[in-house]
């Protein structure tokens, strides 16, 4: 985290504390803000998925590669490469696959 971002995080935490003290922010919302900004660490770690896991995930949704790719805003070729293990998902693709793994395809439809 850069020095500028540390200052911003500190300001966000101070504002959240003030909102909580004034009764404008409940404890659950305050805890969520502080967890997200206190140390700069993500709230959770995305687990890398193997090609076989991605294929099993897609097959559990009963979708073709093309339909699955469309819902994830990916190309069918990229989904094919992921399933074969030629590429590893990163960034937004990994996040969406993790959501589908944890919550089901309905979470993104």
TITIZA-880794 format. One record per atom (N, C-alpha, C, O, CB): residue number from 1; residue in three letters; x, y, z. Coordinates in pm, whole numbers. Glycine has a CB too. Layout:
BEGIN
NUM:ALA:X:Y:Z
...
***
This chain:
BEGIN
1:UNK:85:-117:0
1:UNK:0:0:0
1:UNK:89:123:0
1:UNK:183:132:79
1:UNK:-97:0:122
2:UNK:61:216:-87
2:UNK:143:336:-95
2:UNK:113:430:21
2:UNK:13:414:92
2:UNK:120:408:-228
3:UNK:201:526:40
3:UNK:184:621:150
3:UNK:53:698:134
3:UNK:-17:723:233
3:UNK:302:720:155
4:UNK:20:735:11
4:UNK:-105:809:-14
4:UNK:-226:723:23
4:UNK:-319:773:86
4:UNK:-114:852:-161
5:UNK:-225:595:-16
5:UNK:-336:506:15
5:UNK:-348:480:165
5:UNK:-459:463:215
5:UNK:-319:375:-57
6:UNK:-236:478:237
6:UNK:-241:462:381
6:UNK:-312:579:446
6:UNK:-390:561:540
6:UNK:-101:447:439
7:UNK:-286:699:397
7:UNK:-354:817:448
7:UNK:-503:814:420
7:UNK:-584:853:504
7:UNK:-294:942:390
8:UNK:-538:767:301
8:UNK:-679:755:264
8:UNK:-748:650:349
8:UNK:-859:672:396
8:UNK:-692:719:115
9:UNK:-683:537:370
9:UNK:-741:432:455
9:UNK:-761:483:597
9:UNK:-864:454:659
9:UNK:-651:307:456
10:UNK:-666:558:648
10:UNK:-680:613:783
10:UNK:-798:710:790
10:UNK:-871:711:889
10:UNK:-549:685:826
11:UNK:-816:791:686
11:UNK:-928:885:683
11:UNK:-1061:811:676
11:UNK:-1158:851:740
11:UNK:-914:980:563
12:UNK:-1065:704:598
12:UNK:-1187:624:588
12:UNK:-1221:562:723
12:UNK:-1336:563:765
12:UNK:-1172:515:480
13:UNK:-1121:508:790
13:UNK:-1144:447:921
13:UNK:-1190:551:1023
13:UNK:-1280:524:1103
13:UNK:-1016:379:971
14:UNK:-1131:668:1020
14:UNK:-1170:774:1114
14:UNK:-1315:817:1088
14:UNK:-1392:836:1182
14:UNK:-1075:896:1102
15:UNK:-1352:832:961
15:UNK:-1489:869:927
15:UNK:-1586:759:968
15:UNK:-1694:788:1020
15:UNK:-1501:897:776
16:UNK:-1549:634:945
16:UNK:-1635:523:985
16:UNK:-1654:521:1136
16:UNK:-1764:496:1185
16:UNK:-1575:389:938
17:UNK:-1547:547:1212
17:UNK:-1559:554:1358
17:UNK:-1655:664:1399
17:UNK:-1739:644:1487
17:UNK:-1420:578:1422
18:UNK:-1643:780:1336
18:UNK:-1732:893:1368
18:UNK:-1878:860:1335
18:UNK:-1968:891:1412
18:UNK:-1688:1018:1291
19:UNK:-1900:796:1220
19:UNK:-2036:757:1181
19:UNK:-2094:657:1280
19:UNK:-2212:666:1316
19:UNK:-2037:698:1040
20:UNK:-2011:562:1323
20:UNK:-2058:463:1420
20:UNK:-2092:531:1552
20:UNK:-2196:503:1612
20:UNK:-1952:354:1442
21:UNK:-2005:620:1597
21:UNK:-2028:691:1724
21:UNK:-2154:777:1718
21:UNK:-2222:795:1820
21:UNK:-1908:778:1758
22:UNK:-2186:831:1599
22:UNK:-2305:915:1584
22:UNK:-2432:833:1560
22:UNK:-2541:888:1553
22:UNK:-2285:1012:1468
23:UNK:-2416:700:1548
23:UNK:-2532:615:1526
23:UNK:-2575:607:1381
23:UNK:-2683:556:1352
23:UNK:-2645:662:1608
24:UNK:-2494:656:1290
24:UNK:-2527:653:1148
24:UNK:-2480:524:1079
24:UNK:-2518:497:965
24:UNK:-2465:772:1079
25:UNK:-2398:447:1148
25:UNK:-2342:325:1091
25:UNK:-2351:215:1196
25:UNK:-2304:233:1308
25:UNK:-2194:347:1044
26:UNK:-2411:103:1160
26:UNK:-2423:-5:1259
26:UNK:-2291:-80:1273
26:UNK:-2199:-62:1193
26:UNK:-2536:-102:1219
27:UNK:-2283:-163:1374
27:UNK:-2159:-234:1406
27:UNK:-2113:-326:1293
27:UNK:-1994:-335:1264
27:UNK:-2176:-315:1533
28:UNK:-2209:-395:1229
28:UNK:-2173:-487:1121
28:UNK:-2109:-413:1003
28:UNK:-2009:-458:947
28:UNK:-2296:-565:1073
29:UNK:-2168:-300:966
29:UNK:-2114:-223:855
29:UNK:-1977:-165:892
29:UNK:-1887:-159:809
29:UNK:-2211:-110:815
30:UNK:-1962:-122:1016
30:UNK:-1834:-68:1062
30:UNK:-1726:-176:1058
30:UNK:-1614:-151:1013
30:UNK:-1847:-11:1204
31:UNK:-1759:-295:1104
31:UNK:-1662:-406:1103
31:UNK:-1620:-439:961
31:UNK:-1503:-469:936
31:UNK:-1721:-530:1170
32:UNK:-1714:-433:868
32:UNK:-1682:-463:728
32:UNK:-1584:-360:672
32:UNK:-1490:-395:601
32:UNK:-1811:-466:644
33:UNK:-1607:-233:704
33:UNK:-1517:-128:657
33:UNK:-1379:-145:718
33:UNK:-1278:-136:647
33:UNK:-1574:11:691
34:UNK:-1373:-169:847
34:UNK:-1242:-178:911
34:UNK:-1165:-301:865
34:UNK:-1043:-295:851
34:UNK:-1259:-180:1062
35:UNK:-1234:-412:842
35:UNK:-1166:-532:793
35:UNK:-1107:-505:655
35:UNK:-997:-552:624
35:UNK:-1263:-653:787
36:UNK:-1178:-431:573
36:UNK:-1136:-406:437
36:UNK:-1019:-308:429
36:UNK:-936:-319:339
36:UNK:-1251:-354:356
37:UNK:-1012:-213:523
37:UNK:-913:-107:512
37:UNK:-805:-105:619
37:UNK:-707:-33:606
37:UNK:-982:22:514
38:UNK:-821:-183:723
38:UNK:-728:-175:835
38:UNK:-585:-209:796
38:UNK:-493:-133:827
38:UNK:-774:-267:945
39:UNK:-564:-320:729
39:UNK:-427:-358:697
39:UNK:-401:-370:548
39:UNK:-291:-407:507
39:UNK:-395:-488:762
40:UNK:-499:-337:466
40:UNK:-481:-342:322
40:UNK:-491:-481:263
40:UNK:-479:-497:142
40:UNK:-351:-284:288
41:UNK:-514:-582:347
41:UNK:-525:-719:298
41:UNK:-666:-742:244
41:UNK:-762:-685:296
41:UNK:-491:-820:411
42:UNK:-680:-824:142
42:UNK:-814:-854:93
42:UNK:-893:-930:197
42:UNK:-836:-999:282
42:UNK:-806:-935:-38
43:UNK:-1025:-918:191
43:UNK:-1112:-984:288
43:UNK:-1103:-1136:276
43:UNK:-1129:-1207:373
43:UNK:-1256:-938:269
44:UNK:-1067:-1186:159
44:UNK:-1051:-1329:139
44:UNK:-950:-1353:28
44:UNK:-923:-1264:-52
44:UNK:-1187:-1396:106
45:UNK:-897:-1470:25
45:UNK:-801:-1506:-78
45:UNK:-870:-1592:-184
45:UNK:-942:-1686:-150
45:UNK:-680:-1581:-18
46:UNK:-849:-1560:-309
46:UNK:-903:-1642:-416
46:UNK:-815:-1765:-433
46:UNK:-693:-1756:-438
46:UNK:-912:-1561:-549
47:UNK:-880:-1879:-441
47:UNK:-808:-2005:-457
47:UNK:-792:-2032:-606
47:UNK:-888:-2022:-683
47:UNK:-882:-2123:-385
48:UNK:-671:-2066:-646
48:UNK:-646:-2100:-787
48:UNK:-724:-2226:-824
48:UNK:-734:-2319:-744
48:UNK:-495:-2121:-813
49:UNK:-779:-2228:-943
49:UNK:-856:-2342:-991
49:UNK:-778:-2413:-1102
49:UNK:-722:-2349:-1190
49:UNK:-995:-2298:-1041
50:UNK:-777:-2544:-1096
50:UNK:-712:-2621:-1202
50:UNK:-805:-2631:-1322
50:UNK:-924:-2600:-1312
50:UNK:-672:-2763:-1152
51:UNK:-750:-2673:-1435
51:UNK:-831:-2691:-1554
51:UNK:-944:-2790:-1532
51:UNK:-1056:-2768:-1578
51:UNK:-745:-2736:-1669
52:UNK:-914:-2900:-1462
52:UNK:-1017:-3002:-1435
52:UNK:-1128:-2945:-1347
52:UNK:-1245:-2976:-1367
52:UNK:-954:-3125:-1368
53:UNK:-1091:-2861:-1250
53:UNK:-1192:-2800:-1163
53:UNK:-1281:-2704:-1240
53:UNK:-1401:-2697:-1217
53:UNK:-1125:-2726:-1046
54:UNK:-1221:-2629:-1333
54:UNK:-1299:-2535:-1413
54:UNK:-1395:-2611:-1504
54:UNK:-1510:-2572:-1520
54:UNK:-1206:-2444:-1497
55:UNK:-1346:-2718:-1562
55:UNK:-1433:-2798:-1649
55:UNK:-1547:-2860:-1568
55:UNK:-1662:-2859:-1612
55:UNK:-1352:-2909:-1720
56:UNK:-1516:-2914:-1450
56:UNK:-1620:-2972:-1364
56:UNK:-1720:-2865:-1322
56:UNK:-1841:-2891:-1315
56:UNK:-1557:-3039:-1240
57:UNK:-1672:-2746:-1294
57:UNK:-1758:-2635:-1257
57:UNK:-1853:-2601:-1371
57:UNK:-1973:-2585:-1351
57:UNK:-1675:-2512:-1218
58:UNK:-1798:-2592:-1492
58:UNK:-1882:-2562:-1609
58:UNK:-1983:-2673:-1634
58:UNK:-2100:-2646:-1661
58:UNK:-1795:-2542:-1734
59:UNK:-1938:-2797:-1624
59:UNK:-2028:-2909:-1649
59:UNK:-2138:-2917:-1543
59:UNK:-2250:-2959:-1572
59:UNK:-1949:-3040:-1652
60:UNK:-2107:-2876:-1420
60:UNK:-2210:-2876:-1315
60:UNK:-2320:-2774:-1344
60:UNK:-2432:-2788:-1296
60:UNK:-2146:-2848:-1179
61:UNK:-2287:-2671:-1423
61:UNK:-2387:-2571:-1461
61:UNK:-2467:-2617:-1583
61:UNK:-2567:-2555:-1621
61:UNK:-2319:-2437:-1491
62:UNK:-2423:-2727:-1643
62:UNK:-2486:-2784:-1762
62:UNK:-2486:-2684:-1878
62:UNK:-2585:-2668:-1949
62:UNK:-2630:-2828:-1730
63:UNK:-2371:-2619:-1894
63:UNK:-2354:-2521:-2002
63:UNK:-2241:-2563:-2094
63:UNK:-2146:-2629:-2052
63:UNK:-2327:-2381:-1945
64:UNK:-2253:-2523:-2219
64:UNK:-2143:-2542:-2313
64:UNK:-2035:-2439:-2280
64:UNK:-2057:-2346:-2203
64:UNK:-2191:-2528:-2462
65:UNK:-1917:-2459:-2339
65:UNK:-1811:-2361:-2318
65:UNK:-1854:-2223:-2367
65:UNK:-1823:-2122:-2303
65:UNK:-1683:-2406:-2391
66:UNK:-1923:-2218:-2478
66:UNK:-1965:-2090:-2535
66:UNK:-2063:-2017:-2443
66:UNK:-2051:-1896:-2423
66:UNK:-2027:-2111:-2673
67:UNK:-2159:-2088:-2389
67:UNK:-2259:-2026:-2302
67:UNK:-2195:-1984:-2170
67:UNK:-2220:-1875:-2119
67:UNK:-2377:-2123:-2276
68:UNK:-2112:-2071:-2115
68:UNK:-2041:-2041:-1990
68:UNK:-1954:-1917:-2009
68:UNK:-1953:-1827:-1924
68:UNK:-1955:-2162:-1944
69:UNK:-1882:-1912:-2120
69:UNK:-1796:-1797:-2151
69:UNK:-1878:-1669:-2162
69:UNK:-1837:-1564:-2113
69:UNK:-1718:-1821:-2281
70:UNK:-1991:-1678:-2224
70:UNK:-2078:-1559:-2241
70:UNK:-2120:-1504:-2105
70:UNK:-2118:-1382:-2085
70:UNK:-2203:-1594:-2325
71:UNK:-2158:-1591:-2012
71:UNK:-2201:-1546:-1880
71:UNK:-2086:-1486:-1799
71:UNK:-2108:-1399:-1714
71:UNK:-2262:-1663:-1802
72:UNK:-1964:-1531:-1825
72:UNK:-1848:-1480:-1753
72:UNK:-1779:-1366:-1829
72:UNK:-1677:-1313:-1784
72:UNK:-1748:-1592:-1729
73:UNK:-1835:-1328:-1943
73:UNK:-1777:-1224:-2029
73:UNK:-1636:-1261:-2073
73:UNK:-1544:-1179:-2071
73:UNK:-1776:-1089:-1955
74:UNK:-1621:-1387:-2112
74:UNK:-1495:-1440:-2163
74:UNK:-1517:-1492:-2304
74:UNK:-1631:-1499:-2350
74:UNK:-1439:-1551:-2071
75:UNK:-1411:-1530:-2372
75:UNK:-1426:-1593:-2503
75:UNK:-1429:-1744:-2484
75:UNK:-1369:-1796:-2390
75:UNK:-1309:-1551:-2600
76:UNK:-1499:-1815:-2572
76:UNK:-1500:-1961:-2564
76:UNK:-1359:-2020:-2574
76:UNK:-1328:-2120:-2509
76:UNK:-1587:-2019:-2674
77:UNK:-1273:-1957:-2655
77:UNK:-1135:-2004:-2667
77:UNK:-1059:-1995:-2536
77:UNK:-980:-2083:-2503
77:UNK:-1063:-1925:-2774
78:UNK:-1084:-1887:-2462
78:UNK:-1017:-1870:-2332
78:UNK:-1067:-1974:-2233
78:UNK:-987:-2030:-2157
78:UNK:-1042:-1727:-2276
79:UNK:-1196:-2002:-2233
79:UNK:-1250:-2106:-2145
79:UNK:-1188:-2241:-2180
79:UNK:-1154:-2318:-2091
79:UNK:-1405:-2113:-2156
80:UNK:-1174:-2268:-2309
80:UNK:-1110:-2392:-2353
80:UNK:-966:-2400:-2303
80:UNK:-924:-2505:-2253
80:UNK:-1113:-2402:-2507
81:UNK:-893:-2291:-2315
81:UNK:-754:-2289:-2266
81:UNK:-748:-2310:-2116
81:UNK:-659:-2379:-2066
81:UNK:-686:-2157:-2304
82:UNK:-842:-2252:-2042
82:UNK:-846:-2271:-1897
82:UNK:-870:-2417:-1863
82:UNK:-804:-2474:-1776
82:UNK:-955:-2183:-1833
83:UNK:-966:-2478:-1932
83:UNK:-1001:-2618:-1904
83:UNK:-888:-2713:-1940
83:UNK:-870:-2815:-1874
83:UNK:-1127:-2657:-1979
84:UNK:-812:-2682:-2042
84:UNK:-699:-2766:-2082
84:UNK:-576:-2742:-1995
84:UNK:-481:-2821:-1999
84:UNK:-665:-2742:-2227
85:UNK:-578:-2635:-1917
85:UNK:-463:-2602:-1833
85:UNK:-356:-2523:-1907
85:UNK:-247:-2502:-1854
85:UNK:-404:-2728:-1778
86:UNK:-387:-2479:-2029
86:UNK:-292:-2400:-2106
86:UNK:-275:-2261:-2045
86:UNK:-169:-2199:-2057
86:UNK:-337:-2389:-2252
87:UNK:-380:-2212:-1979
87:UNK:-376:-2083:-1910
87:UNK:-437:-2099:-1773
87:UNK:-516:-2190:-1749
87:UNK:-450:-1973:-1991
88:UNK:-400:-2009:-1683
88:UNK:-456:-2005:-1548
88:UNK:-540:-1878:-1535
88:UNK:-496:-1772:-1579
88:UNK:-344:-2009:-1438
89:UNK:-659:-1887:-1476
89:UNK:-740:-1766:-1463
89:UNK:-678:-1668:-1364
89:UNK:-620:-1708:-1263
89:UNK:-882:-1802:-1419
90:UNK:-691:-1540:-1394
90:UNK:-642:-1435:-1305
90:UNK:-746:-1324:-1302
90:UNK:-839:-1323:-1383
90:UNK:-504:-1381:-1352
91:UNK:-730:-1232:-1211
91:UNK:-812:-1113:-1205
91:UNK:-960:-1139:-1198
91:UNK:-1007:-1222:-1119
91:UNK:-784:-1028:-1322
92:UNK:-1035:-1068:-1282
92:UNK:-1181:-1076:-1280
92:UNK:-1231:-1216:-1316
92:UNK:-1329:-1262:-1259
92:UNK:-1240:-973:-1376
93:UNK:-1164:-1283:-1409
93:UNK:-1206:-1419:-1446
93:UNK:-1194:-1512:-1326
93:UNK:-1284:-1593:-1303
93:UNK:-1120:-1472:-1564
94:UNK:-1087:-1503:-1252
94:UNK:-1068:-1586:-1134
94:UNK:-1174:-1553:-1029
94:UNK:-1228:-1643:-965
94:UNK:-927:-1567:-1076
95:UNK:-1202:-1424:-1011
95:UNK:-1303:-1383:-912
95:UNK:-1441:-1436:-949
95:UNK:-1513:-1487:-862
95:UNK:-1307:-1230:-901
96:UNK:-1478:-1426:-1077
96:UNK:-1608:-1478:-1119
96:UNK:-1616:-1629:-1106
96:UNK:-1718:-1682:-1062
96:UNK:-1636:-1437:-1262
97:UNK:-1510:-1699:-1144
97:UNK:-1509:-1845:-1128
97:UNK:-1521:-1883:-982
97:UNK:-1587:-1982:-949
97:UNK:-1381:-1905:-1188
98:UNK:-1457:-1807:-893
98:UNK:-1466:-1836:-751
98:UNK:-1609:-1814:-700
98:UNK:-1657:-1891:-616
98:UNK:-1368:-1748:-673
99:UNK:-1676:-1710:-749
99:UNK:-1816:-1686:-711
99:UNK:-1903:-1802:-756
99:UNK:-1987:-1851:-680
99:UNK:-1869:-1553:-770
100:UNK:-1884:-1846:-879
100:UNK:-1962:-1958:-931
100:UNK:-1933:-2084:-850
100:UNK:-2024:-2162:-822
100:UNK:-1932:-1983:-1082
101:UNK:-1807:-2104:-812
101:UNK:-1770:-2222:-733
101:UNK:-1836:-2219:-595
101:UNK:-1888:-2320:-548
101:UNK:-1617:-2229:-717
102:UNK:-1835:-2101:-531
102:UNK:-1888:-2090:-395
102:UNK:-2039:-2078:-389
102:UNK:-2102:-2134:-299
102:UNK:-1826:-1972:-326
103:UNK:-2099:-2004:-483
103:UNK:-2241:-1970:-471
103:UNK:-2329:-2023:-583
103:UNK:-2451:-2014:-576
103:UNK:-2256:-1824:-465
104:UNK:-2268:-2079:-686
104:UNK:-2345:-2130:-798
104:UNK:-2358:-2027:-909
104:UNK:-2334:-1908:-888
104:UNK:-2483:-2173:-751
105:UNK:-2394:-2074:-1026
105:UNK:-2403:-1989:-1144
105:UNK:-2512:-1884:-1127
105:UNK:-2504:-1777:-1187
105:UNK:-2432:-2073:-1270
106:UNK:-2613:-1912:-1045
106:UNK:-2723:-1819:-1024
106:UNK:-2674:-1686:-968
106:UNK:-2739:-1583:-987
106:UNK:-2827:-1880:-931
107:UNK:-2562:-1686:-899
107:UNK:-2509:-1565:-838
107:UNK:-2465:-1461:-941
107:UNK:-2458:-1342:-909
107:UNK:-2392:-1599:-749
108:UNK:-2437:-1504:-1063
108:UNK:-2392:-1408:-1164
108:UNK:-2493:-1392:-1277
108:UNK:-2470:-1312:-1368
108:UNK:-2259:-1450:-1221
109:UNK:-2600:-1464:-1273
109:UNK:-2700:-1453:-1382
109:UNK:-2792:-1337:-1358
109:UNK:-2882:-1312:-1438
109:UNK:-2782:-1581:-1395
***
